[in-house]
């Protein structure tokens, strides 16, 4: 019925517009022969004006182009750097997350095609680039990539997985939504069917695909976590070949940037492992079990840092602001349970590792505003000692370097303690109530209560 009304309204509207257009044409027809030359001139003038305005617009420059112009580099210098870093990022991510590429032939082929194009360009470049091309061929990089993908698919098949996660999600969505849509369509043609009953049906129609999607994604990440070590241990030799070639590329890029006197601190990029030399770690975060490391290149000991031109100062800003450092995805959160303290001073606590709530804690931090605590660490934790301390997962006592006050949705405040990087390489984070009398929101109780 709704469709019929819409169709009638639409046809009526179209008919009215046609009639109006006809009337206007009849009125204008008598004048068209007189005004035609003038109208043509106005139209041509308007077209030329628009064309001139379009020609004045300057295309937006990329950061690479701005760096290139500011430093007076050739048109291909920064492009070559970007091509090499693209190959590095792919090989590094593939080496760490091979399972993300199983049953994704088209995705992998796109990467391979682009890499092949870049590598062929190197064969016509500088002598150092030709050596990279030879190394790529002699190591059989693409053969290793395809071999590792095949082995990972064989492992997945043995565990009952025969398609990519994306494909499974699409199939499940269709299987669920089509019957529900058919049911709603049938119900809508039953005149005596109570309308209010449609609301819960619609809720199910909207929510069920999301719930199933969340369950599939959860199982997928569990599968990856369970089998990641096995894939690495069985294919360590091939994986190290990929990483070694990525290291050669990074060394090549660093040497070329120094040769061109490009300030190394301007070139920032993300990798997923810490297996490379001559890099400076800026920041890191854990995103659903996948580590992301933010790097730039280190200067050699005998090279002084190159000055940054004034027009490039904005690109020397921190990659992640201080305010958002606490938002890093971490897994090893310590919660100070059974806390006893008043007015921001903690006299007693029992540290508890809440790694199973890591995702909820990260979400809580992402929903919070941060401000530096006016009190020093010794004031907040006057009894901090071996018998009452925050420990790293390796067993070492954490040295607290910073304390933030987090304001969650303007409803609840809590402490975030940030420790110095431990000898084992882990960062230590702990959260606590500010006052033992603070009322904890219902959705956060499982985090703070023992």
C-alpha positions, 0 to 999 in steps of 0.5 A: 500500500505504501509503495502504491501511494509513493508511486502515485505521488511520484507519477503526479510530481513528474506529470506536474513538472512536465506540464510546467516545463511545457508551459515555460517552453511555450512562453519562452519559445517566442523570445528565444530567437531574439535572445539566443545570441546574448544567452550564448555569449553569457553561457560562454563567458560563464564557462570560461570563468569556471574553467579559469577558476578550476585552473587556479586551484592547486592540487593538495600536496602530500607530505612527501612532496612538501619535504621534497620541495623544502629540501630541494630534492629530485622528483623521484627521491622521496617516491623511492623512499615511499616505495621501499617502505611500502615493501618493508611494511608488507613483508614485516606485517606478513611475517608477523600475521601470516594467518591474516592472508589465508584464503585471500588470493586477490588481496595478496595478488594486489600486494605482489603486483605492486611490489613486483612493479617497485622492484623492477623500478629498482633494477633501472636505478642506482647501483645500491638499488640494483643490488636490492633487486638482485637480493630480492630475486636470489632470496626468492621473496615472492616464492617464500610468501606464497609458500608460507601462505599455503602452509598457513592455509593447510594448518587452517584446513586441518582446524576446520577453517576453509575460508577467510573471516571476511567471506564467512561473515558475509555468508553468515549475514546473508543466511541470517538476514534473508530468512528474517527479511522474508518473515517480516515481509510475510507478516506485513501482509497479514492484516490481523497480525498485531503491529506491536509484535513487529518491534521485537522482531525488528530488534532481532533483525538488527541485533542478531547479525551483529552478535554473530559477527562479534562471535565469529571475530572473537573465535578468529582472534582466538584461533590466531592466538593459538596457532601463531607460535606454531606457524612461526616455529615451523617456518622460522627460517623462511620468515627470517629471510623475509625479515632480513630482506626488509632489514636490507631495505631499511638500511638502504633507505636510511643511507639514502636519506643521510646522503640527501641530508633529509632530517631522519626525524621527519620520516615516521612509519609503523611496523609490527615487530622489533627485529630491525637495527638502526631504528628509534622507537617512538611509541607502541600500542597493542591492537587486538593482540597485534603490536604496532611500533612507531619508528623513525631512523636513528642517526649514525654515531658520527652524524649530527642530526640535520636541522629541520627547515622552518616550513617542515617544523610541523612534521616534527610533532610527536606521533601520538600526543602525551594526552593519548599515551595512556590510550595505548592498547595494553594487555598487562594491566595491574589493578590496585584492589582492596584499596585503602586511602583518602583524599588521593593518598593510597595507604594500602592495596593488593595488586591484581593482574587483570589481563582478561579485562584488558579490552574493557580497560582499554575502552575505559581509558579511551572514553576518559580525559587525562590530566597530570596528577598534582601530587607526586608519586611518593605522596600518592603511594607513601608506603610503596616498598617491596612488601607493597609494590606494583610488579611487572609480569616478570617479577621486577618491582615497577618504577612509577614515573608518571601518574595521570588522573583519568576522568571517565565520561565526567562521571568517575575519576581514577588513577593511572600509574605509568611505569618505566620500561622494565628490563624485560622490555614490558611497560607497566600500567596500573589503575586505582581508585582515587578514594576508597569511598568513591562510587564505582559505576556499575559497568566498571565494577568488575575491573576495580573490585577483586 
